Each structure stands twice: as structure tokens, then as C-alpha cells.
Amino acid sequence: MHRCGVEWCISVQDVTTMRGPKKQLMAEKSPHRLSVSLTADQYQHLSELARKNRVSVAWIVREAIERLLRDDMPLLHVGKE
């Protein structure tokens, strides 16, 4: 249970205590955490979208990032004219 009482945390095996090829494999597959600040309006829209699609907000964020990277869609046109 999360320190705020929410049941969403998943414990992951600590890669630092492992040795050998298994450690390397686990390190390559281990998730990386990212903290993002959203406005109340952004979070509300994401929460509603998640509820309608029966997925988590985290899933929607990961899917959006995946699509951005896959489509190689530039966010900023820095250096491009």
C-alpha cells in the first residue's frame, strides 16, 4: 500500500543485489520512473479519458509517449526551417 493509502505501487526486485547475466537482463527491462506535474485541467481530462477506456492514467501517458516516439513527430521545430 502506498504511503497515502492508495494500493497502486508494485514492488520490483532490486537489481543492485543481483549478479551476473541476470542482473544485466533485469537492468535492461527494469522500469524507469518519471515525475510529471500537470494542471488540474490536464489531469481531469486524462482521468476522464482513462475512465472511459478502462485503463490507467499512466497507461495513457505511456501510450502517448510511445506514439510520439514511433511517429517521430517533432514537438519543437528547433533548427528546422
N, CA, C and O atoms as a Maestro MAE file, in Angstrom:
{
 s_m_m2io_version
 :::
 2.0.0
}

f_m_ct {
 s_m_title
 :::
 protein
 m_atom[324] {
  # First column is atom index #
  i_m_mmod_type
  r_m_x_coord
  r_m_y_coord
  r_m_z_coord
  i_m_residue_number
  s_m_chain_name
  s_m_pdb_residue_name
  s_m_pdb_atom_name
  i_m_atomic_number
  :::
  1 25 0.843 -1.169 0.000 1 A "MET " " N  " 7
  2 3 0.000 0.000 0.000 1 A "MET " " CA " 6
  3 2 0.896 1.243 0.000 1 A "MET " " C  " 6
  4 15 1.899 1.297 0.712 1 A "MET " " O  " 8
  5 25 0.525 2.226 -0.797 2 A "HIS " " N  " 7
  6 3 1.271 3.475 -0.894 2 A "HIS " " CA " 6
  7 2 1.173 4.247 0.412 2 A "HIS " " C  " 6
  8 15 0.232 4.065 1.185 2 A "HIS " " O  " 8
  9 25 2.156 5.112 0.650 3 A "ARG " " N  " 7
  10 3 2.167 5.870 1.904 3 A "ARG " " CA " 6
  11 2 0.930 6.729 2.093 3 A "ARG " " C  " 6
  12 15 0.614 7.118 3.217 3 A "ARG " " O  " 8
  13 25 0.226 7.031 1.009 4 A "CYS " " N  " 7
  14 3 -1.008 7.818 1.101 4 A "CYS " " CA " 6
  15 2 -2.242 6.928 1.208 4 A "CYS " " C  " 6
  16 15 -3.368 7.426 1.198 4 A "CYS " " O  " 8
  17 25 -2.037 5.615 1.309 5 A "GLY " " N  " 7
  18 3 -3.154 4.697 1.453 5 A "GLY " " CA " 6
  19 2 -3.700 4.159 0.148 5 A "GLY " " C  " 6
  20 15 -4.702 3.443 0.150 5 A "GLY " " O  " 8
  21 25 -3.061 4.490 -0.975 6 A "VAL " " N  " 7
  22 3 -3.527 4.039 -2.272 6 A "VAL " " CA " 6
  23 2 -2.815 2.739 -2.627 6 A "VAL " " C  " 6
  24 15 -1.603 2.618 -2.449 6 A "VAL " " O  " 8
  25 25 -3.571 1.773 -3.126 7 A "GLU " " N  " 7
  26 3 -2.994 0.468 -3.475 7 A "GLU " " CA " 6
  27 2 -2.634 0.429 -4.951 7 A "GLU " " C  " 6
  28 15 -3.362 -0.162 -5.748 7 A "GLU " " O  " 8
  29 25 -1.513 1.054 -5.331 8 A "TRP " " N  " 7
  30 3 -1.113 1.023 -6.724 8 A "TRP " " CA " 6
  31 2 0.357 0.722 -6.920 8 A "TRP " " C  " 6
  32 15 0.775 0.448 -8.045 8 A "TRP " " O  " 8
  33 25 1.137 0.761 -5.891 9 A "CYS " " N  " 7
  34 3 2.576 0.515 -6.027 9 A "CYS " " CA " 6
  35 2 2.843 -0.963 -6.270 9 A "CYS " " C  " 6
  36 15 2.203 -1.830 -5.673 9 A "CYS " " O  " 8
  37 25 3.779 -1.232 -7.138 10 A "ILE " " N  " 7
  38 3 4.188 -2.604 -7.423 10 A "ILE " " CA " 6
  39 2 5.645 -2.720 -7.004 10 A "ILE " " C  " 6
  40 15 6.473 -1.909 -7.418 10 A "ILE " " O  " 8
  41 25 5.965 -3.709 -6.196 11 A "SER " " N  " 7
  42 3 7.364 -3.846 -5.789 11 A "SER " " CA " 6
  43 2 8.125 -4.544 -6.898 11 A "SER " " C  " 6
  44 15 7.637 -5.504 -7.494 11 A "SER " " O  " 8
  45 25 9.319 -4.056 -7.169 12 A "VAL " " N  " 7
  46 3 10.179 -4.587 -8.221 12 A "VAL " " CA " 6
  47 2 11.433 -5.124 -7.552 12 A "VAL " " C  " 6
  48 15 11.945 -4.517 -6.611 12 A "VAL " " O  " 8
  49 25 11.937 -6.270 -8.037 13 A "GLN " " N  " 7
  50 3 13.138 -6.856 -7.457 13 A "GLN " " CA " 6
  51 2 14.283 -5.857 -7.590 13 A "GLN " " C  " 6
  52 15 14.464 -5.247 -8.643 13 A "GLN " " O  " 8
  53 25 15.043 -5.695 -6.532 14 A "ASP " " N  " 7
  54 3 16.160 -4.764 -6.509 14 A "ASP " " CA " 6
  55 2 17.306 -5.320 -7.334 14 A "ASP " " C  " 6
  56 15 17.918 -6.321 -6.960 14 A "ASP " " O  " 8
  57 25 17.598 -4.672 -8.459 15 A "VAL " " N  " 7
  58 3 18.631 -5.136 -9.374 15 A "VAL " " CA " 6
  59 2 20.011 -5.000 -8.746 15 A "VAL " " C  " 6
  60 15 20.925 -5.733 -9.125 15 A "VAL " " O  " 8
  61 25 20.189 -4.085 -7.800 16 A "THR " " N  " 7
  62 3 21.509 -3.851 -7.212 16 A "THR " " CA " 6
  63 2 22.007 -5.037 -6.403 16 A "THR " " C  " 6
  64 15 23.214 -5.151 -6.188 16 A "THR " " O  " 8
  65 25 21.129 -5.929 -5.942 17 A "THR " " N  " 7
  66 3 21.550 -7.082 -5.158 17 A "THR " " CA " 6
  67 2 21.826 -8.299 -6.024 17 A "THR " " C  " 6
  68 15 22.267 -9.330 -5.517 17 A "THR " " O  " 8
  69 25 21.571 -8.193 -7.330 18 A "MET " " N  " 7
  70 3 21.756 -9.320 -8.233 18 A "MET " " CA " 6
  71 2 23.156 -9.283 -8.837 18 A "MET " " C  " 6
  72 15 23.831 -8.254 -8.810 18 A "MET " " O  " 8
  73 25 23.588 -10.440 -9.391 19 A "ARG " " N  " 7
  74 3 24.901 -10.548 -10.016 19 A "ARG " " CA " 6
  75 2 24.780 -11.276 -11.350 19 A "ARG " " C  " 6
  76 15 23.838 -12.037 -11.573 19 A "ARG " " O  " 8
  77 25 25.749 -11.033 -12.235 20 A "GLY " " N  " 7
  78 3 25.875 -11.778 -13.479 20 A "GLY " " CA " 6
  79 2 24.889 -11.383 -14.561 20 A "GLY " " C  " 6
  80 15 24.337 -10.282 -14.546 20 A "GLY " " O  " 8
  81 25 24.670 -12.313 -15.521 21 A "PRO " " N  " 7
  82 3 23.811 -12.027 -16.681 21 A "PRO " " CA " 6
  83 2 22.384 -11.672 -16.295 21 A "PRO " " C  " 6
  84 15 21.737 -10.867 -16.965 21 A "PRO " " O  " 8
  85 25 21.888 -12.278 -15.208 22 A "LYS " " N  " 7
  86 3 20.515 -11.988 -14.783 22 A "LYS " " CA " 6
  87 2 20.390 -10.518 -14.382 22 A "LYS " " C  " 6
  88 15 19.372 -9.883 -14.659 22 A "LYS " " O  " 8
  89 25 21.424 -9.976 -13.729 23 A "LYS " " N  " 7
  90 3 21.411 -8.572 -13.326 23 A "LYS " " CA " 6
  91 2 21.335 -7.683 -14.561 23 A "LYS " " C  " 6
  92 15 20.565 -6.723 -14.590 23 A "LYS " " O  " 8
  93 25 22.134 -7.997 -15.583 24 A "GLN " " N  " 7
  94 3 22.133 -7.193 -16.796 24 A "GLN " " CA " 6
  95 2 20.768 -7.247 -17.476 24 A "GLN " " C  " 6
  96 15 20.259 -6.218 -17.922 24 A "GLN " " O  " 8
  97 25 20.173 -8.432 -17.558 25 A "LEU " " N  " 7
  98 3 18.865 -8.591 -18.174 25 A "LEU " " CA " 6
  99 2 17.805 -7.806 -17.408 25 A "LEU " " C  " 6
  100 15 16.990 -7.109 -18.013 25 A "LEU " " O  " 8
  101 25 17.814 -7.915 -16.085 26 A "MET " " N  " 7
  102 3 16.842 -7.197 -15.265 26 A "MET " " CA " 6
  103 2 17.039 -5.683 -15.380 26 A "MET " " C  " 6
  104 15 16.063 -4.934 -15.413 26 A "MET " " O  " 8
  105 25 18.277 -5.233 -15.439 27 A "ALA " " N  " 7
  106 3 18.559 -3.797 -15.551 27 A "ALA " " CA " 6
  107 2 18.026 -3.249 -16.867 27 A "ALA " " C  " 6
  108 15 17.528 -2.125 -16.921 27 A "ALA " " O  " 8
  109 25 18.132 -4.049 -17.934 28 A "GLU " " N  " 7
  110 3 17.627 -3.619 -19.236 28 A "GLU " " CA " 6
  111 2 16.107 -3.553 -19.259 28 A "GLU " " C  " 6
  112 15 15.536 -2.717 -19.960 28 A "GLU " " O  " 8
  113 25 15.448 -4.419 -18.507 29 A "LYS " " N  " 7
  114 3 13.993 -4.483 -18.509 29 A "LYS " " CA " 6
  115 2 13.350 -3.655 -17.397 29 A "LYS " " C  " 6
  116 15 12.136 -3.449 -17.406 29 A "LYS " " O  " 8
  117 25 14.143 -3.183 -16.447 30 A "SER " " N  " 7
  118 3 13.552 -2.500 -15.299 30 A "SER " " CA " 6
  119 2 12.923 -1.179 -15.716 30 A "SER " " C  " 6
  120 15 13.459 -0.478 -16.574 30 A "SER " " O  " 8
  121 25 11.796 -0.837 -15.118 31 A "PRO " " N  " 7
  122 3 11.108 0.403 -15.478 31 A "PRO " " CA " 6
  123 2 11.859 1.626 -14.955 31 A "PRO " " C  " 6
  124 15 12.534 1.569 -13.926 31 A "PRO " " O  " 8
  125 25 11.729 2.706 -15.671 32 A "HIS " " N  " 7
  126 3 12.294 3.978 -15.237 32 A "HIS " " CA " 6
  127 2 11.137 4.859 -14.811 32 A "HIS " " C  " 6
  128 15 10.136 4.974 -15.518 32 A "HIS " " O  " 8
  129 25 11.277 5.470 -13.667 33 A "ARG " " N  " 7
  130 3 10.215 6.328 -13.148 33 A "ARG " " CA " 6
  131 2 10.410 7.752 -13.618 33 A "ARG " " C  " 6
  132 15 11.536 8.218 -13.792 33 A "ARG " " O  " 8
  133 25 9.299 8.437 -13.820 34 A "LEU " " N  " 7
  134 3 9.299 9.812 -14.266 34 A "LEU " " CA " 6
  135 2 8.221 10.550 -13.491 34 A "LEU " " C  " 6
  136 15 7.108 10.049 -13.328 34 A "LEU " " O  " 8
  137 25 8.550 11.718 -13.025 35 A "SER " " N  " 7
  138 3 7.573 12.523 -12.299 35 A "SER " " CA " 6
  139 2 7.193 13.711 -13.172 35 A "SER " " C  " 6
  140 15 8.059 14.446 -13.646 35 A "SER " " O  " 8
  141 25 5.899 13.894 -13.378 36 A "VAL " " N  " 7
  142 3 5.402 14.958 -14.242 36 A "VAL " " CA " 6
  143 2 4.343 15.747 -13.487 36 A "VAL " " C  " 6
  144 15 3.472 15.169 -12.836 36 A "VAL " " O  " 8
  145 25 4.423 17.061 -13.577 37 A "SER " " N  " 7
  146 3 3.411 17.920 -12.955 37 A "SER " " CA " 6
  147 2 2.395 18.326 -14.016 37 A "SER " " C  " 6
  148 15 2.765 18.787 -15.096 37 A "SER " " O  " 8
  149 25 1.122 18.155 -13.705 38 A "LEU " " N  " 7
  150 3 0.037 18.502 -14.616 38 A "LEU " " CA " 6
  151 2 -0.845 19.558 -13.976 38 A "LEU " " C  " 6
  152 15 -0.905 19.677 -12.753 38 A "LEU " " O  " 8
  153 25 -1.520 20.314 -14.809 39 A "THR " " N  " 7
  154 3 -2.516 21.236 -14.283 39 A "THR " " CA " 6
  155 2 -3.730 20.409 -13.868 39 A "THR " " C  " 6
  156 15 -3.872 19.257 -14.277 39 A "THR " " O  " 8
  157 25 -4.581 20.987 -13.075 40 A "ALA " " N  " 7
  158 3 -5.798 20.286 -12.645 40 A "ALA " " CA " 6
  159 2 -6.647 19.923 -13.857 40 A "ALA " " C  " 6
  160 15 -7.245 18.848 -13.895 40 A "ALA " " O  " 8
  161 25 -6.704 20.806 -14.840 41 A "ASP " " N  " 7
  162 3 -7.497 20.565 -16.043 41 A "ASP " " CA " 6
  163 2 -6.919 19.413 -16.859 41 A "ASP " " C  " 6
  164 15 -7.667 18.566 -17.349 41 A "ASP " " O  " 8
  165 25 -5.595 19.372 -17.009 42 A "GLN " " N  " 7
  166 3 -4.959 18.275 -17.740 42 A "GLN " " CA " 6
  167 2 -5.225 16.935 -17.056 42 A "GLN " " C  " 6
  168 15 -5.567 15.949 -17.709 42 A "GLN " " O  " 8
  169 25 -5.064 16.914 -15.734 43 A "TYR " " N  " 7
  170 3 -5.285 15.672 -15.002 43 A "TYR " " CA " 6
  171 2 -6.745 15.231 -15.089 43 A "TYR " " C  " 6
  172 15 -7.034 14.041 -15.219 43 A "TYR " " O  " 8
  173 25 -7.650 16.185 -15.018 44 A "GLN " " N  " 7
  174 3 -9.072 15.852 -15.119 44 A "GLN " " CA " 6
  175 2 -9.383 15.225 -16.474 44 A "GLN " " C  " 6
  176 15 -10.104 14.230 -16.548 44 A "GLN " " O  " 8
  177 25 -8.842 15.804 -17.546 45 A "HIS " " N  " 7
  178 3 -9.080 15.252 -18.880 45 A "HIS " " CA " 6
  179 2 -8.476 13.855 -19.020 45 A "HIS " " C  " 6
  180 15 -9.108 12.957 -19.577 45 A "HIS " " O  " 8
  181 25 -7.263 13.671 -18.519 46 A "LEU " " N  " 7
  182 3 -6.632 12.353 -18.580 46 A "LEU " " CA " 6
  183 2 -7.406 11.322 -17.765 46 A "LEU " " C  " 6
  184 15 -7.589 10.185 -18.201 46 A "LEU " " O  " 8
  185 25 -7.853 11.720 -16.593 47 A "SER " " N  " 7
  186 3 -8.614 10.801 -15.732 47 A "SER " " CA " 6
  187 2 -9.915 10.379 -16.394 47 A "SER " " C  " 6
  188 15 -10.300 9.211 -16.337 47 A "SER " " O  " 8
  189 25 -10.585 11.327 -17.020 48 A "GLU " " N  " 7
  190 3 -11.842 11.014 -17.706 48 A "GLU " " CA " 6
  191 2 -11.596 10.082 -18.894 48 A "GLU " " C  " 6
  192 15 -12.346 9.131 -19.115 48 A "GLU " " O  " 8
  193 25 -10.552 10.363 -19.643 49 A "LEU " " N  " 7
  194 3 -10.201 9.508 -20.776 49 A "LEU " " CA " 6
  195 2 -9.856 8.098 -20.300 49 A "LEU " " C  " 6
  196 15 -10.261 7.113 -20.918 49 A "LEU " " O  " 8
  197 25 -9.118 8.006 -19.215 50 A "ALA " " N  " 7
  198 3 -8.760 6.702 -18.646 50 A "ALA " " CA " 6
  199 2 -10.004 5.948 -18.184 50 A "ALA " " C  " 6
  200 15 -10.147 4.755 -18.451 50 A "ALA " " O  " 8
  201 25 -10.897 6.644 -17.495 51 A "ARG " " N  " 7
  202 3 -12.116 6.010 -17.004 51 A "ARG " " CA " 6
  203 2 -12.960 5.479 -18.164 51 A "ARG " " C  " 6
  204 15 -13.449 4.351 -18.110 51 A "ARG " " O  " 8
  205 25 -13.130 6.280 -19.202 52 A "LYS " " N  " 7
  206 3 -13.940 5.874 -20.360 52 A "LYS " " CA " 6
  207 2 -13.364 4.655 -21.071 52 A "LYS " " C  " 6
  208 15 -14.101 3.833 -21.616 52 A "LYS " " O  " 8
  209 25 -12.035 4.549 -21.058 53 A "ASN " " N  " 7
  210 3 -11.373 3.451 -21.758 53 A "ASN " " CA " 6
  211 2 -10.947 2.311 -20.843 53 A "ASN " " C  " 6
  212 15 -10.324 1.342 -21.278 53 A "ASN " " O  " 8
  213 25 -11.294 2.447 -19.567 54 A "ARG " " N  " 7
  214 3 -10.989 1.416 -18.567 54 A "ARG " " CA " 6
  215 2 -9.503 1.072 -18.514 54 A "ARG " " C  " 6
  216 15 -9.115 -0.096 -18.478 54 A "ARG " " O  " 8
  217 25 -8.683 2.124 -18.510 55 A "VAL " " N  " 7
  218 3 -7.236 1.979 -18.374 55 A "VAL " " CA " 6
  219 2 -6.761 2.982 -17.336 55 A "VAL " " C  " 6
  220 15 -7.545 3.809 -16.869 55 A "VAL " " O  " 8
  221 25 -5.502 2.920 -16.976 56 A "SER " " N  " 7
  222 3 -4.956 3.867 -16.005 56 A "SER " " CA " 6
  223 2 -4.455 5.127 -16.712 56 A "SER " " C  " 6
  224 15 -4.197 5.119 -17.916 56 A "SER " " O  " 8
  225 25 -4.326 6.196 -15.950 57 A "VAL " " N  " 7
  226 3 -3.744 7.428 -16.478 57 A "VAL " " CA " 6
  227 2 -2.311 7.145 -16.923 57 A "VAL " " C  " 6
  228 15 -1.871 7.646 -17.957 57 A "VAL " " O  " 8
  229 25 -1.588 6.350 -16.152 58 A "ALA " " N  " 7
  230 3 -0.211 6.004 -16.509 58 A "ALA " " CA " 6
  231 2 -0.164 5.312 -17.864 58 A "ALA " " C  " 6
  232 15 0.737 5.580 -18.660 58 A "ALA " " O  " 8
  233 25 -1.119 4.427 -18.139 59 A "TRP " " N  " 7
  234 3 -1.152 3.735 -19.426 59 A "TRP " " CA " 6
  235 2 -1.324 4.738 -20.555 59 A "TRP " " C  " 6
  236 15 -0.659 4.636 -21.585 59 A "TRP " " O  " 8
  237 25 -2.216 5.709 -20.367 60 A "ILE " " N  " 7
  238 3 -2.452 6.717 -21.406 60 A "ILE " " CA " 6
  239 2 -1.186 7.525 -21.660 60 A "ILE " " C  " 6
  240 15 -0.844 7.799 -22.811 60 A "ILE " " O  " 8
  241 25 -0.490 7.906 -20.597 61 A "VAL " " N  " 7
  242 3 0.748 8.676 -20.744 61 A "VAL " " CA " 6
  243 2 1.805 7.842 -21.475 61 A "VAL " " C  " 6
  244 15 2.468 8.342 -22.383 61 A "VAL " " O  " 8
  245 25 1.964 6.565 -21.078 62 A "ARG " " N  " 7
  246 3 2.936 5.707 -21.754 62 A "ARG " " CA " 6
  247 2 2.581 5.528 -23.230 62 A "ARG " " C  " 6
  248 15 3.467 5.556 -24.085 62 A "ARG " " O  " 8
  249 25 1.305 5.345 -23.534 63 A "GLU " " N  " 7
  250 3 0.849 5.175 -24.916 63 A "GLU " " CA " 6
  251 2 1.112 6.440 -25.733 63 A "GLU " " C  " 6
  252 15 1.532 6.349 -26.886 63 A "GLU " " O  " 8
  253 25 0.873 7.615 -25.153 64 A "ALA " " N  " 7
  254 3 1.123 8.876 -25.850 64 A "ALA " " CA " 6
  255 2 2.614 9.033 -26.160 64 A "ALA " " C  " 6
  256 15 2.981 9.465 -27.252 64 A "ALA " " O  " 8
  257 25 3.459 8.685 -25.209 65 A "ILE " " N  " 7
  258 3 4.907 8.765 -25.418 65 A "ILE " " CA " 6
  259 2 5.325 7.789 -26.510 65 A "ILE " " C  " 6
  260 15 6.115 8.138 -27.387 65 A "ILE " " O  " 8
  261 25 4.796 6.563 -26.460 66 A "GLU " " N  " 7
  262 3 5.110 5.545 -27.462 66 A "GLU " " CA " 6
  263 2 4.736 6.038 -28.853 66 A "GLU " " C  " 6
  264 15 5.516 5.880 -29.793 66 A "GLU " " O  " 8
  265 25 3.556 6.632 -28.999 67 A "ARG " " N  " 7
  266 3 3.121 7.131 -30.312 67 A "ARG " " CA " 6
  267 2 3.986 8.289 -30.774 67 A "ARG " " C  " 6
  268 15 4.317 8.377 -31.956 67 A "ARG " " O  " 8
  269 25 4.355 9.171 -29.870 68 A "LEU " " N  " 7
  270 3 5.219 10.301 -30.203 68 A "LEU " " CA " 6
  271 2 6.566 9.803 -30.728 68 A "LEU " " C  " 6
  272 15 7.058 10.290 -31.745 68 A "LEU " " O  " 8
  273 25 7.152 8.840 -30.036 69 A "LEU " " N  " 7
  274 3 8.443 8.304 -30.447 69 A "LEU " " CA " 6
  275 2 8.343 7.507 -31.747 69 A "LEU " " C  " 6
  276 15 9.222 7.596 -32.604 69 A "LEU " " O  " 8
  277 25 7.284 6.738 -31.886 70 A "ARG " " N  " 7
  278 3 7.101 5.916 -33.086 70 A "ARG " " CA " 6
  279 2 6.907 6.784 -34.325 70 A "ARG " " C  " 6
  280 15 7.475 6.501 -35.379 70 A "ARG " " O  " 8
  281 25 6.112 7.831 -34.198 71 A "ASP " " N  " 7
  282 3 5.798 8.682 -35.350 71 A "ASP " " CA " 6
  283 2 6.889 9.708 -35.621 71 A "ASP " " C  " 6
  284 15 6.833 10.421 -36.623 71 A "ASP " " O  " 8
  285 25 7.887 9.791 -34.734 72 A "ASP " " N  " 7
  286 3 8.989 10.728 -34.871 72 A "ASP " " CA " 6
  287 2 8.452 12.137 -35.119 72 A "ASP " " C  " 6
  288 15 8.976 12.887 -35.943 72 A "ASP " " O  " 8
  289 25 7.402 12.472 -34.391 73 A "MET " " N  " 7
  290 3 6.744 13.751 -34.553 73 A "MET " " CA " 6
  291 2 7.479 14.818 -33.731 73 A "MET " " C  " 6
  292 15 7.525 14.733 -32.504 73 A "MET " " O  " 8
  293 25 8.044 15.809 -34.398 74 A "PRO " " N  " 7
  294 3 8.770 16.823 -33.633 74 A "PRO " " CA " 6
  295 2 7.832 17.707 -32.820 74 A "PRO " " C  " 6
  296 15 6.824 18.198 -33.329 74 A "PRO " " O  " 8
  297 25 8.175 17.899 -31.563 75 A "LEU " " N  " 7
  298 3 7.402 18.789 -30.721 75 A "LEU " " CA " 6
  299 2 7.813 20.242 -30.954 75 A "LEU " " C  " 6
  300 15 6.985 21.153 -30.972 75 A "LEU " " O  " 8
  301 25 9.100 20.420 -31.129 76 A "LEU " " N  " 7
  302 3 9.644 21.753 -31.363 76 A "LEU " " CA " 6
  303 2 10.347 21.763 -32.703 76 A "LEU " " C  " 6
  304 15 10.946 20.767 -33.107 76 A "LEU " " O  " 8
  305 25 10.276 22.854 -33.369 77 A "HIS " " N  " 7
  306 3 10.913 22.960 -34.681 77 A "HIS " " CA " 6
  307 2 12.246 23.689 -34.546 77 A "HIS " " C  " 6
  308 15 12.559 24.585 -35.330 77 A "HIS " " O  " 8
  309 25 13.015 23.297 -33.555 78 A "VAL " " N  " 7
  310 3 14.310 23.916 -33.310 78 A "VAL " " CA " 6
  311 2 15.287 23.477 -34.395 78 A "VAL " " C  " 6
  312 15 15.467 22.284 -34.639 78 A "VAL " " O  " 8
  313 25 15.901 24.439 -35.030 79 A "GLY " " N  " 7
  314 3 16.886 24.133 -36.055 79 A "GLY " " CA " 6
  315 2 16.295 23.682 -37.376 79 A "GLY " " C  " 6
  316 15 17.039 23.371 -38.306 79 A "GLY " " O  " 8
  317 25 14.982 23.638 -37.481 80 A "LYS " " N  " 7
  318 3 14.331 23.219 -38.731 80 A "LYS " " CA " 6
  319 2 13.615 24.419 -39.315 80 A "LYS " " C  " 6
  320 15 12.893 25.134 -38.620 80 A "LYS " " O  " 8
  321 25 13.824 24.621 -40.578 81 A "GLU " " N  " 7
  322 3 13.157 25.759 -41.225 81 A "GLU " " CA " 6
  323 2 12.464 25.314 -42.474 81 A "GLU " " C  " 6
  324 15 11.845 26.127 -43.160 81 A "GLU " " O  " 8
  :::
 }
 m_bond[323] {
  # First column is bond index #
  i_m_from
  i_m_to
  i_m_order
  :::
  1 1 2 1
  2 2 3 1
  3 3 4 2
  4 3 5 1
  5 5 6 1
  6 6 7 1
  7 7 8 2
  8 7 9 1
  9 9 10 1
  10 10 11 1
  11 11 12 2
  12 11 13 1
  13 13 14 1
  14 14 15 1
  15 15 16 2
  16 15 17 1
  17 17 18 1
  18 18 19 1
  19 19 20 2
  20 19 21 1
  21 21 22 1
  22 22 23 1
  23 23 24 2
  24 23 25 1
  25 25 26 1
  26 26 27 1
  27 27 28 2
  28 27 29 1
  29 29 30 1
  30 30 31 1
  31 31 32 2
  32 31 33 1
  33 33 34 1
  34 34 35 1
  35 35 36 2
  36 35 37 1
  37 37 38 1
  38 38 39 1
  39 39 40 2
  40 39 41 1
  41 41 42 1
  42 42 43 1
  43 43 44 2
  44 43 45 1
  45 45 46 1
  46 46 47 1
  47 47 48 2
  48 47 49 1
  49 49 50 1
  50 50 51 1
  51 51 52 2
  52 51 53 1
  53 53 54 1
  54 54 55 1
  55 55 56 2
  56 55 57 1
  57 57 58 1
  58 58 59 1
  59 59 60 2
  60 59 61 1
  61 61 62 1
  62 62 63 1
  63 63 64 2
  64 63 65 1
  65 65 66 1
  66 66 67 1
  67 67 68 2
  68 67 69 1
  69 69 70 1
  70 70 71 1
  71 71 72 2
  72 71 73 1
  73 73 74 1
  74 74 75 1
  75 75 76 2
  76 75 77 1
  77 77 78 1
  78 78 79 1
  79 79 80 2
  80 79 81 1
  81 81 82 1
  82 82 83 1
  83 83 84 2
  84 83 85 1
  85 85 86 1
  86 86 87 1
  87 87 88 2
  88 87 89 1
  89 89 90 1
  90 90 91 1
  91 91 92 2
  92 91 93 1
  93 93 94 1
  94 94 95 1
  95 95 96 2
  96 95 97 1
  97 97 98 1
  98 98 99 1
  99 99 100 2
  100 99 101 1
  101 101 102 1
  102 102 103 1
  103 103 104 2
  104 103 105 1
  105 105 106 1
  106 106 107 1
  107 107 108 2
  108 107 109 1
  109 109 110 1
  110 110 111 1
  111 111 112 2
  112 111 113 1
  113 113 114 1
  114 114 115 1
  115 115 116 2
  116 115 117 1
  117 117 118 1
  118 118 119 1
  119 119 120 2
  120 119 121 1
  121 121 122 1
  122 122 123 1
  123 123 124 2
  124 123 125 1
  125 125 126 1
  126 126 127 1
  127 127 128 2
  128 127 129 1
  129 129 130 1
  130 130 131 1
  131 131 132 2
  132 131 133 1
  133 133 134 1
  134 134 135 1
  135 135 136 2
  136 135 137 1
  137 137 138 1
  138 138 139 1
  139 139 140 2
  140 139 141 1
  141 141 142 1
  142 142 143 1
  143 143 144 2
  144 143 145 1
  145 145 146 1
  146 146 147 1
  147 147 148 2
  148 147 149 1
  149 149 150 1
  150 150 151 1
  151 151 152 2
  152 151 153 1
  153 153 154 1
  154 154 155 1
  155 155 156 2
  156 155 157 1
  157 157 158 1
  158 158 159 1
  159 159 160 2
  160 159 161 1
  161 161 162 1
  162 162 163 1
  163 163 164 2
  164 163 165 1
  165 165 166 1
  166 166 167 1
  167 167 168 2
  168 167 169 1
  169 169 170 1
  170 170 171 1
  171 171 172 2
  172 171 173 1
  173 173 174 1
  174 174 175 1
  175 175 176 2
  176 175 177 1
  177 177 178 1
  178 178 179 1
  179 179 180 2
  180 179 181 1
  181 181 182 1
  182 182 183 1
  183 183 184 2
  184 183 185 1
  185 185 186 1
  186 186 187 1
  187 187 188 2
  188 187 189 1
  189 189 190 1
  190 190 191 1
  191 191 192 2
  192 191 193 1
  193 193 194 1
  194 194 195 1
  195 195 196 2
  196 195 197 1
  197 197 198 1
  198 198 199 1
  199 199 200 2
  200 199 201 1
  201 201 202 1
  202 202 203 1
  203 203 204 2
  204 203 205 1
  205 205 206 1
  206 206 207 1
  207 207 208 2
  208 207 209 1
  209 209 210 1
  210 210 211 1
  211 211 212 2
  212 211 213 1
  213 213 214 1
  214 214 215 1
  215 215 216 2
  216 215 217 1
  217 217 218 1
  218 218 219 1
  219 219 220 2
  220 219 221 1
  221 221 222 1
  222 222 223 1
  223 223 224 2
  224 223 225 1
  225 225 226 1
  226 226 227 1
  227 227 228 2
  228 227 229 1
  229 229 230 1
  230 230 231 1
  231 231 232 2
  232 231 233 1
  233 233 234 1
  234 234 235 1
  235 235 236 2
  236 235 237 1
  237 237 238 1
  238 238 239 1
  239 239 240 2
  240 239 241 1
  241 241 242 1
  242 242 243 1
  243 243 244 2
  244 243 245 1
  245 245 246 1
  246 246 247 1
  247 247 248 2
  248 247 249 1
  249 249 250 1
  250 250 251 1
  251 251 252 2
  252 251 253 1
  253 253 254 1
  254 254 255 1
  255 255 256 2
  256 255 257 1
  257 257 258 1
  258 258 259 1
  259 259 260 2
  260 259 261 1
  261 261 262 1
  262 262 263 1
  263 263 264 2
  264 263 265 1
  265 265 266 1
  266 266 267 1
  267 267 268 2
  268 267 269 1
  269 269 270 1
  270 270 271 1
  271 271 272 2
  272 271 273 1
  273 273 274 1
  274 274 275 1
  275 275 276 2
  276 275 277 1
  277 277 278 1
  278 278 279 1
  279 279 280 2
  280 279 281 1
  281 281 282 1
  282 282 283 1
  283 283 284 2
  284 283 285 1
  285 285 286 1
  286 286 287 1
  287 287 288 2
  288 287 289 1
  289 289 290 1
  290 290 291 1
  291 291 292 2
  292 291 293 1
  293 293 294 1
  294 294 295 1
  295 295 296 2
  296 295 297 1
  297 297 298 1
  298 298 299 1
  299 299 300 2
  300 299 301 1
  301 301 302 1
  302 302 303 1
  303 303 304 2
  304 303 305 1
  305 305 306 1
  306 306 307 1
  307 307 308 2
  308 307 309 1
  309 309 310 1
  310 310 311 1
  311 311 312 2
  312 311 313 1
  313 313 314 1
  314 314 315 1
  315 315 316 2
  316 315 317 1
  317 317 318 1
  318 318 319 1
  319 319 320 2
  320 319 321 1
  321 321 322 1
  322 322 323 1
  323 323 324 2
  :::
 }
}
